[in-house]
Amino acid sequence: MDLETYRTDVLRTVRPEMGERDRLLLGALGLAGEAGEVADSLKKMLFHGHPLDTDAVRDELGDVMWYVMFLCDTLDFPLEDVLAANVAKRARRYPDGFSEERSRNRHPRE
């Protein structure tokens, strides 16, 4: 699926009368909640002896992506630009790949 098709589908399931403030609140709180559900699945596997339900984790990651796309649209950030900026940031931070030394001794905005 291409990102524009996904963005269109996300927006299809949003209340159109929501203002920017409510969109930002919904996006941030929804993203935190769905990320928490992913973390909770892993916590239960790692510390409570549950089997990992990979189908449920995949579904929750889909919900995380819904909120990411929703926030990108609300803030007028094309997701492609967000992804490209993240790649560039990691290239600056770890030009030769990850290293513990670079991780410990990097500038906070790097």
N, C-alpha and C positions, 0 to 999 in steps of 0.2 A: 504494500500500500504506500502511495506517495504521501508526503506530508500535507499537501494542500487538500487532498481528499479527506485526510484525517481531520484537519482543521475545520473543514466544512461540516463534517459529521459532529465534531465537538460542539460547534456553534448551533447546530440543529437542536441540541438538547440543553440549551441555556434559555432561561427566561429573558426575553428580549427587553423587558422594561427595567432590568437591573441597571442602576447607575454604576459609575466607576468605583466608588467607595465599596459598595456591596460586592461588586465583582472581585475587587482586591481581597476583601475579607473572605469571601467564599473560596477564592483560589488558594490563599495562604493557609486557611484553616483546613480546607479539604486536602491539600497537599500534605500537610503535617499529619492529618489523620490517616491517610492512606499509606504514607511511609511508615507510620507507627504499626499498621497492620502487617506490613512486610516484616518489620523488625520483630513483631510479636510471634509470627510464624517461625522465624529462625530461633528466637529465644526458647520457644516451646520445644523445638527439636534439640537444641544444644543443652538446655538445662532441665527440661522436664521429661525427657525420654519419649517425646512424641515423634512419630515418623514425619518427615517433611512432606507436606502436601504441595508438590510442585505445581499442580494445576491451580490451586488457590493462590500461591505466590505469583504465578503468571497473571492471574486475574487482578490481583492487587496492584501489580506493576502496571497493568493496563490502566487502572484507576489513577495511579500516580501520573502516568503520561497524559491522561485527560486533563488533570489539573495543571500540569506543566504547559500544555498547549493553550489552555484557557487563560493562564496568566500571561503567556507570551502574546496572545491576541489582545488581552486587556491593556497591556503596556506597549502595544504596537511593536513588538520584537518578533521579526520572523524567526521561527525556531532554527532555521538554517544558520542565521547569524549568531544565535546563542551557541549553537554547536561549534561553529567555526571559531568563535572567541574562546571557547573552552579548550579547543585543540591548540590555539596559539598560546594561551596561558600555560598549558602543560608543557609546550615546547620550550617556553622561556624558563619555566621552573625546573624541568628535567631534560635539558638538551640532549643528553646521552642516555636517556631512560631513567627510571627511578633509581635513586640511591638514598640510603638512610642518611648519609652525610649531607646531601643537598636538602633533604627534608628537615633536618635539624638546624641547618645554617642558611636559611633563606629569608629574604626580606618579607615582612608580613603581607605586602601587596603583590608579591611575585606569584 
